Amino acid sequence: MAFVRPSTSPRRDHLRATLLSAVDLLYRRRADLIGDGTIGDYVALHWLEWNGGALRLTVTGQNVCDQLKAESRELQEQ
């Protein structure tokens, strides 16, 4: 059975679609390439948070990443 996401805004869809690449930039210590506005949006969604002057992925953000990875695997299996 396929998972159907509820309708969301185009901006939120864009942020969701680019979250994995943003997280990759965080792990490579290149958050400067993400952009201040985008970081602010991720923080507002509670997908990223500031911790001692550094950005980190929240539990919610990790869950979204896990969903994206699962969706990608499903597409590859089709």
PDB file with one MODEL, atoms N, CA, C and O in Angstrom:
MODEL        1
ATOM      1  N   MET A   1       0.838  -1.165   0.000  1.00  0.00           N
ATOM      2  CA  MET A   1       0.000   0.000   0.000  1.00  0.00           C
ATOM      3  C   MET A   1       0.885   1.231   0.000  1.00  0.00           C
ATOM      4  O   MET A   1       1.800   1.333   0.817  1.00  0.00           O
ATOM      5  N   ALA A   2       0.634   2.157  -0.890  1.00  0.00           N
ATOM      6  CA  ALA A   2       1.446   3.359  -1.015  1.00  0.00           C
ATOM      7  C   ALA A   2       1.013   4.401   0.004  1.00  0.00           C
ATOM      8  O   ALA A   2      -0.172   4.547   0.301  1.00  0.00           O
ATOM      9  N   PHE A   3       1.985   5.115   0.530  1.00  0.00           N
ATOM     10  CA  PHE A   3       1.733   6.189   1.481  1.00  0.00           C
ATOM     11  C   PHE A   3       1.408   7.456   0.703  1.00  0.00           C
ATOM     12  O   PHE A   3       2.137   7.821  -0.220  1.00  0.00           O
ATOM     13  N   VAL A   4       0.328   8.125   1.065  1.00  0.00           N
ATOM     14  CA  VAL A   4      -0.060   9.361   0.409  1.00  0.00           C
ATOM     15  C   VAL A   4       0.078  10.496   1.417  1.00  0.00           C
ATOM     16  O   VAL A   4      -0.576  10.505   2.460  1.00  0.00           O
ATOM     17  N   ARG A   5       0.947  11.457   1.082  1.00  0.00           N
ATOM     18  CA  ARG A   5       1.134  12.597   1.971  1.00  0.00           C
ATOM     19  C   ARG A   5      -0.016  13.582   1.802  1.00  0.00           C
ATOM     20  O   ARG A   5      -0.547  13.745   0.703  1.00  0.00           O
ATOM     21  N   PRO A   6      -0.397  14.238   2.895  1.00  0.00           N
ATOM     22  CA  PRO A   6      -1.415  15.273   2.756  1.00  0.00           C
ATOM     23  C   PRO A   6      -0.875  16.442   1.938  1.00  0.00           C
ATOM     24  O   PRO A   6       0.336  16.642   1.839  1.00  0.00           O
ATOM     25  N   SER A   7      -1.772  17.189   1.369  1.00  0.00           N
ATOM     26  CA  SER A   7      -1.394  18.349   0.573  1.00  0.00           C
ATOM     27  C   SER A   7      -0.617  19.344   1.433  1.00  0.00           C
ATOM     28  O   SER A   7      -1.007  19.634   2.564  1.00  0.00           O
ATOM     29  N   THR A   8       0.478  19.861   0.895  1.00  0.00           N
ATOM     30  CA  THR A   8       1.285  20.839   1.611  1.00  0.00           C
ATOM     31  C   THR A   8       1.626  21.982   0.673  1.00  0.00           C
ATOM     32  O   THR A   8       1.315  21.942  -0.517  1.00  0.00           O
ATOM     33  N   SER A   9       2.265  22.997   1.223  1.00  0.00           N
ATOM     34  CA  SER A   9       2.625  24.149   0.417  1.00  0.00           C
ATOM     35  C   SER A   9       3.790  23.803  -0.507  1.00  0.00           C
ATOM     36  O   SER A   9       4.572  22.900  -0.211  1.00  0.00           O
ATOM     37  N   PRO A  10       3.907  24.519  -1.625  1.00  0.00           N
ATOM     38  CA  PRO A  10       5.035  24.273  -2.529  1.00  0.00           C
ATOM     39  C   PRO A  10       6.387  24.516  -1.838  1.00  0.00           C
ATOM     40  O   PRO A  10       7.354  23.802  -2.107  1.00  0.00           O
ATOM     41  N   ARG A  11       6.458  25.510  -0.956  1.00  0.00           N
ATOM     42  CA  ARG A  11       7.717  25.784  -0.251  1.00  0.00           C
ATOM     43  C   ARG A  11       8.093  24.621   0.652  1.00  0.00           C
ATOM     44  O   ARG A  11       9.248  24.195   0.679  1.00  0.00           O
ATOM     45  N   ARG A  12       7.112  24.106   1.393  1.00  0.00           N
ATOM     46  CA  ARG A  12       7.393  22.974   2.282  1.00  0.00           C
ATOM     47  C   ARG A  12       7.796  21.748   1.473  1.00  0.00           C
ATOM     48  O   ARG A  12       8.690  21.003   1.875  1.00  0.00           O
ATOM     49  N   ASP A  13       7.141  21.535   0.333  1.00  0.00           N
ATOM     50  CA  ASP A  13       7.516  20.420  -0.539  1.00  0.00           C
ATOM     51  C   ASP A  13       8.957  20.570  -1.014  1.00  0.00           C
ATOM     52  O   ASP A  13       9.707  19.595  -1.061  1.00  0.00           O
ATOM     53  N   HIS A  14       9.341  21.798  -1.367  1.00  0.00           N
ATOM     54  CA  HIS A  14      10.718  22.054  -1.807  1.00  0.00           C
ATOM     55  C   HIS A  14      11.698  21.777  -0.665  1.00  0.00           C
ATOM     56  O   HIS A  14      12.726  21.131  -0.866  1.00  0.00           O
ATOM     57  N   LEU A  15      11.376  22.266   0.526  1.00  0.00           N
ATOM     58  CA  LEU A  15      12.256  22.046   1.677  1.00  0.00           C
ATOM     59  C   LEU A  15      12.399  20.555   1.970  1.00  0.00           C
ATOM     60  O   LEU A  15      13.491  20.080   2.280  1.00  0.00           O
ATOM     61  N   ARG A  16      11.304  19.830   1.872  1.00  0.00           N
ATOM     62  CA  ARG A  16      11.342  18.381   2.108  1.00  0.00           C
ATOM     63  C   ARG A  16      12.218  17.696   1.064  1.00  0.00           C
ATOM     64  O   ARG A  16      13.004  16.806   1.386  1.00  0.00           O
ATOM     65  N   ALA A  17      12.074  18.118  -0.180  1.00  0.00           N
ATOM     66  CA  ALA A  17      12.831  17.498  -1.266  1.00  0.00           C
ATOM     67  C   ALA A  17      14.327  17.777  -1.161  1.00  0.00           C
ATOM     68  O   ALA A  17      15.134  16.983  -1.643  1.00  0.00           O
ATOM     69  N   THR A  18      14.705  18.882  -0.547  1.00  0.00           N
ATOM     70  CA  THR A  18      16.119  19.255  -0.454  1.00  0.00           C
ATOM     71  C   THR A  18      16.727  18.970   0.919  1.00  0.00           C
ATOM     72  O   THR A  18      17.896  19.276   1.152  1.00  0.00           O
ATOM     73  N   LEU A  19      15.946  18.387   1.825  1.00  0.00           N
ATOM     74  CA  LEU A  19      16.452  18.152   3.177  1.00  0.00           C
ATOM     75  C   LEU A  19      17.663  17.230   3.205  1.00  0.00           C
ATOM     76  O   LEU A  19      18.623  17.511   3.923  1.00  0.00           O
ATOM     77  N   LEU A  20      17.649  16.153   2.456  1.00  0.00           N
ATOM     78  CA  LEU A  20      18.783  15.217   2.497  1.00  0.00           C
ATOM     79  C   LEU A  20      20.078  15.884   2.050  1.00  0.00           C
ATOM     80  O   LEU A  20      21.136  15.636   2.629  1.00  0.00           O
ATOM     81  N   SER A  21      20.003  16.723   1.031  1.00  0.00           N
ATOM     82  CA  SER A  21      21.225  17.406   0.588  1.00  0.00           C
ATOM     83  C   SER A  21      21.660  18.450   1.617  1.00  0.00           C
ATOM     84  O   SER A  21      22.857  18.672   1.800  1.00  0.00           O
ATOM     85  N   ALA A  22      20.707  19.090   2.287  1.00  0.00           N
ATOM     86  CA  ALA A  22      21.058  20.053   3.335  1.00  0.00           C
ATOM     87  C   ALA A  22      21.737  19.340   4.505  1.00  0.00           C
ATOM     88  O   ALA A  22      22.713  19.845   5.061  1.00  0.00           O
ATOM     89  N   VAL A  23      21.223  18.179   4.875  1.00  0.00           N
ATOM     90  CA  VAL A  23      21.821  17.405   5.966  1.00  0.00           C
ATOM     91  C   VAL A  23      23.228  16.952   5.576  1.00  0.00           C
ATOM     92  O   VAL A  23      24.136  16.955   6.407  1.00  0.00           O
ATOM     93  N   ASP A  24      23.407  16.568   4.329  1.00  0.00           N
ATOM     94  CA  ASP A  24      24.741  16.195   3.851  1.00  0.00           C
ATOM     95  C   ASP A  24      25.703  17.368   3.999  1.00  0.00           C
ATOM     96  O   ASP A  24      26.844  17.189   4.426  1.00  0.00           O
ATOM     97  N   LEU A  25      25.249  18.558   3.651  1.00  0.00           N
ATOM     98  CA  LEU A  25      26.093  19.751   3.819  1.00  0.00           C
ATOM     99  C   LEU A  25      26.413  19.991   5.294  1.00  0.00           C
ATOM    100  O   LEU A  25      27.532  20.382   5.628  1.00  0.00           O
ATOM    101  N   LEU A  26      25.454  19.763   6.167  1.00  0.00           N
ATOM    102  CA  LEU A  26      25.723  19.918   7.605  1.00  0.00           C
ATOM    103  C   LEU A  26      26.814  18.960   8.056  1.00  0.00           C
ATOM    104  O   LEU A  26      27.746  19.354   8.756  1.00  0.00           O
ATOM    105  N   TYR A  27      26.695  17.699   7.652  1.00  0.00           N
ATOM    106  CA  TYR A  27      27.690  16.705   8.067  1.00  0.00           C
ATOM    107  C   TYR A  27      29.075  17.008   7.505  1.00  0.00           C
ATOM    108  O   TYR A  27      30.087  16.642   8.103  1.00  0.00           O
ATOM    109  N   ARG A  28      29.117  17.679   6.353  1.00  0.00           N
ATOM    110  CA  ARG A  28      30.400  18.066   5.771  1.00  0.00           C
ATOM    111  C   ARG A  28      30.855  19.437   6.255  1.00  0.00           C
ATOM    112  O   ARG A  28      31.832  19.990   5.751  1.00  0.00           O
ATOM    113  N   ARG A  29      30.132  19.985   7.246  1.00  0.00           N
ATOM    114  CA  ARG A  29      30.431  21.297   7.835  1.00  0.00           C
ATOM    115  C   ARG A  29      30.407  22.413   6.794  1.00  0.00           C
ATOM    116  O   ARG A  29      31.264  23.296   6.794  1.00  0.00           O
ATOM    117  N   ARG A  30      29.411  22.360   5.909  1.00  0.00           N
ATOM    118  CA  ARG A  30      29.241  23.366   4.865  1.00  0.00           C
ATOM    119  C   ARG A  30      27.838  23.978   4.916  1.00  0.00           C
ATOM    120  O   ARG A  30      27.219  24.210   3.878  1.00  0.00           O
ATOM    121  N   ALA A  31      27.348  24.235   6.119  1.00  0.00           N
ATOM    122  CA  ALA A  31      26.019  24.832   6.285  1.00  0.00           C
ATOM    123  C   ALA A  31      25.930  26.187   5.601  1.00  0.00           C
ATOM    124  O   ALA A  31      24.837  26.653   5.280  1.00  0.00           O
ATOM    125  N   ASP A  32      27.081  26.823   5.378  1.00  0.00           N
ATOM    126  CA  ASP A  32      27.085  28.115   4.684  1.00  0.00           C
ATOM    127  C   ASP A  32      26.522  28.009   3.270  1.00  0.00           C
ATOM    128  O   ASP A  32      26.089  29.012   2.702  1.00  0.00           O
ATOM    129  N   LEU A  33      26.521  26.823   2.703  1.00  0.00           N
ATOM    130  CA  LEU A  33      25.992  26.619   1.356  1.00  0.00           C
ATOM    131  C   LEU A  33      24.473  26.399   1.340  1.00  0.00           C
ATOM    132  O   LEU A  33      23.865  26.381   0.270  1.00  0.00           O
ATOM    133  N   ILE A  34      23.867  26.234   2.499  1.00  0.00           N
ATOM    134  CA  ILE A  34      22.428  26.004   2.573  1.00  0.00           C
ATOM    135  C   ILE A  34      21.662  27.302   2.365  1.00  0.00           C
ATOM    136  O   ILE A  34      20.661  27.318   1.649  1.00  0.00           O
ATOM    137  N   GLY A  35      22.107  28.368   2.966  1.00  0.00           N
ATOM    138  CA  GLY A  35      21.424  29.659   2.844  1.00  0.00           C
ATOM    139  C   GLY A  35      20.651  29.999   4.112  1.00  0.00           C
ATOM    140  O   GLY A  35      19.975  29.149   4.692  1.00  0.00           O
ATOM    141  N   ASP A  36      20.762  31.254   4.529  1.00  0.00           N
ATOM    142  CA  ASP A  36      20.135  31.675   5.782  1.00  0.00           C
ATOM    143  C   ASP A  36      18.617  31.508   5.772  1.00  0.00           C
ATOM    144  O   ASP A  36      18.043  31.039   6.754  1.00  0.00           O
ATOM    145  N   GLY A  37      17.963  31.885   4.679  1.00  0.00           N
ATOM    146  CA  GLY A  37      16.512  31.769   4.604  1.00  0.00           C
ATOM    147  C   GLY A  37      16.049  30.332   4.688  1.00  0.00           C
ATOM    148  O   GLY A  37      15.058  30.024   5.349  1.00  0.00           O
ATOM    149  N   THR A  38      16.767  29.458   4.017  1.00  0.00           N
ATOM    150  CA  THR A  38      16.417  28.039   4.030  1.00  0.00           C
ATOM    151  C   THR A  38      16.655  27.453   5.418  1.00  0.00           C
ATOM    152  O   THR A  38      15.841  26.671   5.908  1.00  0.00           O
ATOM    153  N   ILE A  39      17.747  27.820   6.042  1.00  0.00           N
ATOM    154  CA  ILE A  39      18.013  27.349   7.404  1.00  0.00           C
ATOM    155  C   ILE A  39      16.901  27.811   8.334  1.00  0.00           C
ATOM    156  O   ILE A  39      16.415  27.038   9.159  1.00  0.00           O
ATOM    157  N   GLY A  40      16.500  29.066   8.203  1.00  0.00           N
ATOM    158  CA  GLY A  40      15.407  29.591   9.024  1.00  0.00           C
ATOM    159  C   GLY A  40      14.120  28.810   8.824  1.00  0.00           C
ATOM    160  O   GLY A  40      13.388  28.552   9.780  1.00  0.00           O
ATOM    161  N   ASP A  41      13.843  28.435   7.584  1.00  0.00           N
ATOM    162  CA  ASP A  41      12.646  27.638   7.299  1.00  0.00           C
ATOM    163  C   ASP A  41      12.743  26.255   7.934  1.00  0.00           C
ATOM    164  O   ASP A  41      11.769  25.769   8.510  1.00  0.00           O
ATOM    165  N   TYR A  42      13.907  25.618   7.835  1.00  0.00           N
ATOM    166  CA  TYR A  42      14.087  24.300   8.461  1.00  0.00           C
ATOM    167  C   TYR A  42      13.944  24.395   9.979  1.00  0.00           C
ATOM    168  O   TYR A  42      13.352  23.512  10.599  1.00  0.00           O
ATOM    169  N   VAL A  43      14.476  25.447  10.576  1.00  0.00           N
ATOM    170  CA  VAL A  43      14.345  25.643  12.024  1.00  0.00           C
ATOM    171  C   VAL A  43      12.879  25.856  12.386  1.00  0.00           C
ATOM    172  O   VAL A  43      12.400  25.307  13.378  1.00  0.00           O
ATOM    173  N   ALA A  44      12.160  26.653  11.586  1.00  0.00           N
ATOM    174  CA  ALA A  44      10.735  26.903  11.848  1.00  0.00           C
ATOM    175  C   ALA A  44       9.914  25.620  11.766  1.00  0.00           C
ATOM    176  O   ALA A  44       8.926  25.470  12.485  1.00  0.00           O
ATOM    177  N   LEU A  45      10.314  24.700  10.900  1.00  0.00           N
ATOM    178  CA  LEU A  45       9.631  23.410  10.775  1.00  0.00           C
ATOM    179  C   LEU A  45      10.067  22.413  11.848  1.00  0.00           C
ATOM    180  O   LEU A  45       9.506  21.323  11.955  1.00  0.00           O
ATOM    181  N   HIS A  46      11.069  22.792  12.640  1.00  0.00           N
ATOM    182  CA  HIS A  46      11.646  21.922  13.682  1.00  0.00           C
ATOM    183  C   HIS A  46      12.345  20.712  13.092  1.00  0.00           C
ATOM    184  O   HIS A  46      12.376  19.640  13.696  1.00  0.00           O
ATOM    185  N   TRP A  47      12.913  20.896  11.889  1.00  0.00           N
ATOM    186  CA  TRP A  47      13.703  19.834  11.262  1.00  0.00           C
ATOM    187  C   TRP A  47      15.177  20.013  11.597  1.00  0.00           C
ATOM    188  O   TRP A  47      15.932  19.041  11.637  1.00  0.00           O
ATOM    189  N   LEU A  48      15.588  21.262  11.840  1.00  0.00           N
ATOM    190  CA  LEU A  48      16.936  21.587  12.295  1.00  0.00           C
ATOM    191  C   LEU A  48      16.803  22.464  13.532  1.00  0.00           C
ATOM    192  O   LEU A  48      15.783  23.122  13.739  1.00  0.00           O
ATOM    193  N   GLU A  49      17.859  22.462  14.354  1.00  0.00           N
ATOM    194  CA  GLU A  49      17.874  23.331  15.526  1.00  0.00           C
ATOM    195  C   GLU A  49      19.289  23.815  15.782  1.00  0.00           C
ATOM    196  O   GLU A  49      20.270  23.184  15.391  1.00  0.00           O
ATOM    197  N   TRP A  50      19.361  24.959  16.454  1.00  0.00           N
ATOM    198  CA  TRP A  50      20.655  25.490  16.858  1.00  0.00           C
ATOM    199  C   TRP A  50      21.032  24.847  18.179  1.00  0.00           C
ATOM    200  O   TRP A  50      20.211  24.737  19.089  1.00  0.00           O
ATOM    201  N   ASN A  51      22.285  24.424  18.273  1.00  0.00           N
ATOM    202  CA  ASN A  51      22.784  23.807  19.495  1.00  0.00           C
ATOM    203  C   ASN A  51      24.202  24.306  19.732  1.00  0.00           C
ATOM    204  O   ASN A  51      25.139  23.866  19.065  1.00  0.00           O
ATOM    205  N   GLY A  52      24.359  25.218  20.674  1.00  0.00           N
ATOM    206  CA  GLY A  52      25.684  25.751  20.979  1.00  0.00           C
ATOM    207  C   GLY A  52      26.341  26.422  19.783  1.00  0.00           C
ATOM    208  O   GLY A  52      27.553  26.299  19.603  1.00  0.00           O
ATOM    209  N   GLY A  53      25.585  27.117  18.973  1.00  0.00           N
ATOM    210  CA  GLY A  53      26.132  27.813  17.813  1.00  0.00           C
ATOM    211  C   GLY A  53      26.268  26.948  16.570  1.00  0.00           C
ATOM    212  O   GLY A  53      26.722  27.423  15.529  1.00  0.00           O
ATOM    213  N   ALA A  54      25.885  25.703  16.670  1.00  0.00           N
ATOM    214  CA  ALA A  54      25.952  24.796  15.520  1.00  0.00           C
ATOM    215  C   ALA A  54      24.550  24.275  15.202  1.00  0.00           C
ATOM    216  O   ALA A  54      23.703  24.133  16.083  1.00  0.00           O
ATOM    217  N   LEU A  55      24.338  23.999  13.936  1.00  0.00           N
ATOM    218  CA  LEU A  55      23.062  23.406  13.519  1.00  0.00           C
ATOM    219  C   LEU A  55      23.121  21.901  13.669  1.00  0.00           C
ATOM    220  O   LEU A  55      24.160  21.277  13.453  1.00  0.00           O
ATOM    221  N   ARG A  56      21.988  21.327  14.044  1.00  0.00           N
ATOM    222  CA  ARG A  56      21.906  19.865  14.072  1.00  0.00           C
ATOM    223  C   ARG A  56      20.501  19.438  13.679  1.00  0.00           C
ATOM    224  O   ARG A  56      19.541  20.202  13.777  1.00  0.00           O
ATOM    225  N   LEU A  57      20.416  18.222  13.241  1.00  0.00           N
ATOM    226  CA  LEU A  57      19.161  17.617  12.840  1.00  0.00           C
ATOM    227  C   LEU A  57      18.353  17.271  14.087  1.00  0.00           C
ATOM    228  O   LEU A  57      18.897  16.724  15.047  1.00  0.00           O
ATOM    229  N   THR A  58      17.061  17.584  14.079  1.00  0.00           N
ATOM    230  CA  THR A  58      16.196  17.221  15.203  1.00  0.00           C
ATOM    231  C   THR A  58      15.651  15.811  14.989  1.00  0.00           C
ATOM    232  O   THR A  58      15.865  15.202  13.940  1.00  0.00           O
ATOM    233  N   VAL A  59      14.957  15.312  15.979  1.00  0.00           N
ATOM    234  CA  VAL A  59      14.313  14.001  15.852  1.00  0.00           C
ATOM    235  C   VAL A  59      13.289  14.057  14.720  1.00  0.00           C
ATOM    236  O   VAL A  59      13.180  13.123  13.925  1.00  0.00           O
ATOM    237  N   THR A  60      12.543  15.154  14.656  1.00  0.00           N
ATOM    238  CA  THR A  60      11.565  15.313  13.578  1.00  0.00           C
ATOM    239  C   THR A  60      12.263  15.328  12.226  1.00  0.00           C
ATOM    240  O   THR A  60      11.810  14.684  11.280  1.00  0.00           O
ATOM    241  N   GLY A  61      13.364  16.062  12.137  1.00  0.00           N
ATOM    242  CA  GLY A  61      14.131  16.110  10.900  1.00  0.00           C
ATOM    243  C   GLY A  61      14.660  14.740  10.505  1.00  0.00           C
ATOM    244  O   GLY A  61      14.653  14.385   9.326  1.00  0.00           O
ATOM    245  N   GLN A  62      15.116  13.972  11.482  1.00  0.00           N
ATOM    246  CA  GLN A  62      15.596  12.618  11.205  1.00  0.00           C
ATOM    247  C   GLN A  62      14.466  11.741  10.685  1.00  0.00           C
ATOM    248  O   GLN A  62      14.667  10.928   9.782  1.00  0.00           O
ATOM    249  N   ASN A  63      13.274  11.909  11.259  1.00  0.00           N
ATOM    250  CA  ASN A  63      12.121  11.144  10.791  1.00  0.00           C
ATOM    251  C   ASN A  63      11.780  11.491   9.346  1.00  0.00           C
ATOM    252  O   ASN A  63      11.464  10.603   8.555  1.00  0.00           O
ATOM    253  N   VAL A  64      11.841  12.768   8.997  1.00  0.00           N
ATOM    254  CA  VAL A  64      11.578  13.180   7.617  1.00  0.00           C
ATOM    255  C   VAL A  64      12.637  12.573   6.693  1.00  0.00           C
ATOM    256  O   VAL A  64      12.305  12.080   5.615  1.00  0.00           O
ATOM    257  N   CYS A  65      13.897  12.605   7.100  1.00  0.00           N
ATOM    258  CA  CYS A  65      14.971  11.992   6.297  1.00  0.00           C
ATOM    259  C   CYS A  65      14.716  10.503   6.102  1.00  0.00           C
ATOM    260  O   CYS A  65      14.885   9.978   5.001  1.00  0.00           O
ATOM    261  N   ASP A  66      14.312   9.829   7.164  1.00  0.00           N
ATOM    262  CA  ASP A  66      14.018   8.394   7.068  1.00  0.00           C
ATOM    263  C   ASP A  66      12.876   8.135   6.088  1.00  0.00           C
ATOM    264  O   ASP A  66      12.925   7.178   5.315  1.00  0.00           O
ATOM    265  N   GLN A  67      11.848   8.986   6.120  1.00  0.00           N
ATOM    266  CA  GLN A  67      10.736   8.855   5.179  1.00  0.00           C
ATOM    267  C   GLN A  67      11.215   9.045   3.743  1.00  0.00           C
ATOM    268  O   GLN A  67      10.824   8.295   2.848  1.00  0.00           O
ATOM    269  N   LEU A  68      12.063  10.049   3.527  1.00  0.00           N
ATOM    270  CA  LEU A  68      12.578  10.314   2.182  1.00  0.00           C
ATOM    271  C   LEU A  68      13.398   9.136   1.665  1.00  0.00           C
ATOM    272  O   LEU A  68      13.283   8.759   0.499  1.00  0.00           O
ATOM    273  N   LYS A  69      14.217   8.563   2.525  1.00  0.00           N
ATOM    274  CA  LYS A  69      15.025   7.409   2.131  1.00  0.00           C
ATOM    275  C   LYS A  69      14.148   6.208   1.803  1.00  0.00           C
ATOM    276  O   LYS A  69      14.416   5.478   0.849  1.00  0.00           O
ATOM    277  N   ALA A  70      13.102   6.007   2.597  1.00  0.00           N
ATOM    278  CA  ALA A  70      12.174   4.895   2.350  1.00  0.00           C
ATOM    279  C   ALA A  70      11.444   5.087   1.034  1.00  0.00           C
ATOM    280  O   ALA A  70      11.275   4.136   0.270  1.00  0.00           O
ATOM    281  N   GLU A  71      11.009   6.313   0.764  1.00  0.00           N
ATOM    282  CA  GLU A  71      10.335   6.602  -0.505  1.00  0.00           C
ATOM    283  C   GLU A  71      11.266   6.365  -1.687  1.00  0.00           C
ATOM    284  O   GLU A  71      10.845   5.861  -2.728  1.00  0.00           O
ATOM    285  N   SER A  72      12.526   6.730  -1.522  1.00  0.00           N
ATOM    286  CA  SER A  72      13.507   6.538  -2.582  1.00  0.00           C
ATOM    287  C   SER A  72      13.718   5.050  -2.847  1.00  0.00           C
ATOM    288  O   SER A  72      13.803   4.627  -4.000  1.00  0.00           O
ATOM    289  N   ARG A  73      13.803   4.257  -1.778  1.00  0.00           N
ATOM    290  CA  ARG A  73      13.961   2.805  -1.939  1.00  0.00           C
ATOM    291  C   ARG A  73      12.754   2.200  -2.653  1.00  0.00           C
ATOM    292  O   ARG A  73      12.906   1.337  -3.517  1.00  0.00           O
ATOM    293  N   GLU A  74      11.557   2.655  -2.287  1.00  0.00           N
ATOM    294  CA  GLU A  74      10.342   2.144  -2.928  1.00  0.00           C
ATOM    295  C   GLU A  74      10.348   2.439  -4.426  1.00  0.00           C
ATOM    296  O   GLU A  74       9.972   1.585  -5.229  1.00  0.00           O
ATOM    297  N   LEU A  75      10.769   3.637  -4.802  1.00  0.00           N
ATOM    298  CA  LEU A  75      10.832   4.005  -6.205  1.00  0.00           C
ATOM    299  C   LEU A  75      11.846   3.163  -6.966  1.00  0.00           C
ATOM    300  O   LEU A  75      11.616   2.797  -8.118  1.00  0.00           O
ATOM    301  N   GLN A  76      12.965   2.858  -6.325  1.00  0.00           N
ATOM    302  CA  GLN A  76      13.997   2.053  -6.958  1.00  0.00           C
ATOM    303  C   GLN A  76      13.544   0.613  -7.165  1.00  0.00           C
ATOM    304  O   GLN A  76      13.980  -0.050  -8.105  1.00  0.00           O
ATOM    305  N   GLU A  77      12.675   0.135  -6.294  1.00  0.00           N
ATOM    306  CA  GLU A  77      12.197  -1.244  -6.376  1.00  0.00           C
ATOM    307  C   GLU A  77      11.125  -1.416  -7.455  1.00  0.00           C
ATOM    308  O   GLU A  77      10.857  -2.534  -7.894  1.00  0.00           O
ATOM    309  N   GLN A  78      10.522  -0.322  -7.873  1.00  0.00           N
ATOM    310  CA  GLN A  78       9.446  -0.415  -8.882  1.00  0.00           C
ATOM    311  C   GLN A  78       9.978  -0.631 -10.261  1.00  0.00           C
ATOM    312  O   GLN A  78       9.203  -0.729 -11.213  1.00  0.00           O
TER     313      GLN A  78
ENDMDL
END
